[in-house]
């Protein structure tokens, strides 16, 4: 029986890459990467020389079949994302589901996760939270924002630096200017930043930054939470 390994990679600081993760990638037969070009930098640094192929949301169904075919042939396969834990806002879960259905072993090599890192860094309650990932780009976006505004658990969202200002502008009329939140970016990197305050204060803090960079994780307090 072959094994599918789900391997967490650093979300910024390469020193967070565990010895177990490195050894796993050196031992498997193939590595499925979100972006082979991005992953090549990490693999080269740690002298990991294994065949790679892309596995992302635009080719997920074809590549899930390839992963299962490799497993069926007795090859061990690892899945990695560009950063963090595969299966979070990427098609990793499809590979895991298919591997289980085909009676192959699935092993997760834990490690960095932007969701967990951000919510702990936010100082907002993390005993109960809801992870929404990226909100719908168009259809259903307004409805989902309205639904989330009534959520009593802490809310975690992903957003790109190009759309973060627009997102906060869309949240404020529904959540209210005073809803407490924390915007994190460049987590674990040299220029890591946590902007904590009301949504209005976060909006004002980033309004003058014309070149804001880094993947964004926005943590929002649940309804009725106060400090």
N, C-alpha and C positions, 0 to 999 in steps of 0.2 A: 504493500500500500504506500503510495506516495503522499507527500505532505505539502500543503499550501501554507506558507508562512506570511503573516501580515506583520510587517516590520515598520515601526515608528522611526522617523528620521528627524533630525534637529529642525526646530522652527526658526532658527537663526544662528545660535551659537553652536558651532560644530563640536565643541567639547562636550555637548550633551549627548552625543552619539554613544550608546552603550557598547561595551566590549561584546556582549552577547549578540547585539544587532549586527555588529561588524562581522563576527565569526559566522553568523547565520548566512549573511550575504556571500561570504567566501565559500560556504559549503554547498549552497543550492546549485542547481543546474542552470536555471534561468531566472532573470529578474524582470518583472513587469513594472514599468515606470510611468508615472503620470506624464512626464516629459523627459525623454532620454537625454536631451541636451542639458537640462538642469541637473539631472541625476548624475551625469558623467563627471561633473565637478566633484561631487561628494565621493563617488566611487573611486575616482583617480586619487583623491587625497588619502584614502584609506587602503589603497592598493588592492581594490576589489576588481578582479578581471573575470567577468562572467557575461555571457550573451544577454543582451537586453532587448526589450521591445516595448512600444508605447501602449499604454492602457489608460484611456481617459474617457470623458463623457461623450465624445464624438465617435468613438469606435468601440464602445464598451461591449456590445453584444457579440461582435465578431471576435473580439479578443478574449471574452469569457470562454468562448468555444475553444480558442487556441490554448488557454490555460488548462481547461479540462482535458483536451487532447494530450497535452504534455504530461499531466498527472496520470492519465490512463496508460501512458507509455512508460510509466515508472520514474518520471523525472520530478524532482522537487522544485517547486516554484515559489519565489518570494514576490510579494507585491509591496511597492513603496510609493509614496506620494512625493510631491516636490518638497513638502515640509509637513511634519506632524504625523498623526495617526491615519493610515489609510482607512477608508470606510466612512470618514466624516466629510460630508460635502464632496464626495467623489464616488466612483462606481465600485469601490472596493467591496461593498457588501454583496454585490451581484456575484463576485467571484467566490466569496465565502459561502453564500447560499448554494451556488452550483456545486462547489466542492463537497458540501455536506450531502447534497442530493445524490452525488456520484459516489458516496461512501468513502471519501478520502479524508485523511486527518487534517485538521486545521489547527495551527498553533499561532498565537499572537505574541509577538515580541514587544512588550509595552515600552512606552517612552514619552517624549514631549507631545503635548497637545495644546494648541492655542486656546481652545475652549476652557480647559481647566486652569491653565496659567492665567488667562485674563480674568476669570471670575474670582479667583483667589486674590489677584492683585487689586481688584476693584474695591475691596472692602465692603461689598454688598453681600447680603445673605447668600450663602452657597450650599445650605443644607437642602434646599429645594429650588431647582431652576429648570427652565425650559430652553433648549437650544433650537433656534430657528434657522441657523445657517444664513444663506442669502435669501432675501425676500424675493417673491416673484418680480420679474423685471417690469411687467406691464399688467397683464390680466390677473385680477385677483389681489393686486398689491394693496390697494386702498382698503379692501375688505379685511385683509389679513392684519394690517396695521390697526384697524378699529378693534378687531378681536383681541389682539395682543395688549391693547391699552387697558383691557379689563382683567388681564392675567395677574394673579396675586403672587406668583412665583417670580424670582429674578429671571430676566430675559437676556439671552445672549444672541447677538447677530453678527454675521460677517458682512463686510462691505469693502469695496475697492477704494483706493485713495481718490480715484477720479469721481466717485459718486457719493462720498461720505457727506459732503456738505448738503447735497440734495436730499439725502436720506434724513438728516436731522431736521431740515426744513419741512419735510413731510411729516415727521413724527410730532413736532411741537404743537401744531393745531389740534392734534388728537390726544396726545399724552399730557399736554400742558407744559408751559415753559419751566415749571418748577420741579418736574419729575427728575429725581436724582439718577445720575448715570456716570459711567466711566468709559472713556474712549482710550483704548490701548493700541499702540502701534510699535512696530520693530521690536517685539518682545524677545528678550534674551540677547539682543544685539547691543552694540556700543551706544547707539542713540535711542535706546528704549525710552518710551514716553507714556505716561499715564496721566490723562487729563480728567480730573474728577470734579463733579459739580452738577448743577442743574443742566438740563438740555440746553437752556438758553445760554448758560455760561460756557458750555462746550462749543456751541455755535459761534459765540463771540471769540473764543480762544483760537479757533481755526479759520475764522473769516478772513484774516489778513495774510494767511499763509497760502501763497499762490502755487507753491510747489510741494505740497504735502505728500510724503512718500510712505511706503510700507503698507503691508496688508493690515486692515483695520478690524478690530474686534470691539464691538460696542456692547457694553453690559448696562442694562437698564433695571432700575428697582421696580419691584412689583407694585401693583396698585395698593394704595393705603400704607406703603412703607414710609417711615419717617425716622429721623435720627434725633 
